[in-house]
Amino acid sequence: MNICCQKGEELLKDVLDKKFQAAVPEIIVYLQEGIGNNTRIDYGTGHELSFVAFLCCLFKIGALQEADAVAVALQVFQRYLLLVRKLQQTYRMEPAGSQGVWSLDDHQFVPFIWGSSQLLDHKRILPKSFVNPDIFQNFDKDYMFLGCIKYIDSVKTGPFAEHSNQLWNISGVKAWQKVNSGLIKMYKAEVLAKFPVIQHFLFGSLLSYTPANVT
C-alpha cells in the first residue's frame, strides 16, 4: 500500500505514453484510494468505486479504447480482485460501511454486476445454480460471479443462506437478466446514492460534479 502511495505517479508514468501523462496527478488518486485506507485499515465499496473510476479515466483520456472493455472487466479487474482479497486477508482489513449479512459481500459489489452480465443467456448455469458447490468450485475461473461465490465460501463458515442471505435470495431469481438489472439498481441506491461513500470521492476535470445530459 505504501508503494502505491509513495511511487504511484512514477509507476503510472512508466506504463502510460507521454501524451497521457498530464492526467497522472489526477487519476493516481483513484488508484491509491482503490486499495483501501492505510490509516483505518479498511476496504469497502467506496474503495472499489475509486478503482473503477481509475479505469474509467484511462478510457476518457484515450489510454484504453472501447475494444479493451471486455479485457478490462474480465482480466484487469479480476487481477485487482485477487490483489485486494490478499490485502484483506493479510492485513485483516475491516469492511468499510459493511451491512453485514444483508450486504452482497463484505467488501465488493462491482464483480457481481459484471459477473452476472457474463452469465446472461447461459443455457446451463442458472441463478439457482451458483449456490451449488459443484458449480462454483468448478467454474470459478471461467465466470467472475462464481469466483466471488467461491471466495465467500472459503472465508465464511456456516450455511450459505445465513452468512450471505442477500445472495441466497438472488439465487431464487429465474433469469440472469433480472439479476443483473436488479444489481445495477441496487448499486445506484446503495453505493452511488449514499453520502458516506460519495463524500470521499474525488471530482475533478475528468470525472466532474457537473450533472450529465441524459437524453
ABEGO torsion letter per residue (X at the ends): XAAAAAAAAAAAAAABBAAAAAAAAAAAAAAAAAAEBAAAGBBBAAAAAAAAAAAAAAAAAGABBAAAAAAAAAAAAAAAAAAAAAAAAAAGBBBBGBAEAABABAABAAAAAAAAAAABGBAABBAAAAABAAAAAAAAAABAAAAAAAAAAAABBEBAAAABAAAAAAAABABAAAAAAAAAAAAAAAAAABAAAAAABBBBAABBABBBBBX
